[in-house]
């Protein structure tokens, strides 16, 4: 995919400082990790890319087409994407299977038989076929996130947007979810992921973008950026993040 961001800014009423300020970006990639300190604007940028927020100024283009502006067109655009959030966002009163089937029927217009078939295939693909009738409270954190990923993939999205999908997980479940995402990436699923997992950003993502205090400081190929950051801000950030991680 090709992503262009032109002079993008976002301010919220009552806040003295903008959340994002004059973001410029133009690159092509299959997987992009967005990294940076907490509060730097990463999740906000992801929501703008997904059409969940509207910018105060500037423009976003995906594959050469500007994001729509009317409510109806934005709703259609969002239907074409897959979203995975920090806590998964599963419906607690539904089973894993129902969490996938229901949106396919009521949001994407699938026939019930086709929705069931699609959901079962994804649950099997992600190693969840034995857990399909369990409710979220009966699943581990890693299993819940894999169900959320299956739901995001169910309608064959143009790409995935993932906002800290492992930040609330224990290490073993973090590894489980990251392995799933890496397998999907290898199978051709395009994704943009906000993450604090530097090893995944470095080794599993093609490109990396570094945000700090609402500005895009640096971006580029993951291997080169981690090996030789060009700005003191990124050097300092990576020095802190990699000190104990071994990434």
HUNORFEN-V611819 format. One record per run of one state. SS is the DSSP state (H for helix, E for strand, - for the rest). FROM is the first residue (numbers start at 0). TO is the last residue. If there is no record, write none. Layout:
SS|FROM|TO ; SS|FROM|TO
This chain:
-|0|0 ; E|1|9 ; -|10|18 ; E|19|27 ; -|28|29 ; E|30|34 ; -|35|40 ; H|41|48 ; -|49|55 ; E|56|61 ; -|62|63 ; E|64|65 ; -|66|69 ; H|70|78 ; -|79|80 ; E|81|83 ; -|84|93 ; E|94|94 ; H|95|105 ; -|106|110 ; H|111|124 ; -|125|127 ; H|128|130 ; -|131|133 ; E|134|134 ; H|135|137 ; -|138|139 ; H|140|152 ; -|153|158 ; E|159|162 ; -|163|169 ; H|170|185 ; -|186|189 ; E|190|193 ; -|194|196 ; H|197|202 ; -|203|205 ; E|206|211 ; -|212|213 ; E|214|220 ; H|221|226 ; -|227|230 ; H|231|241 ; -|242|246
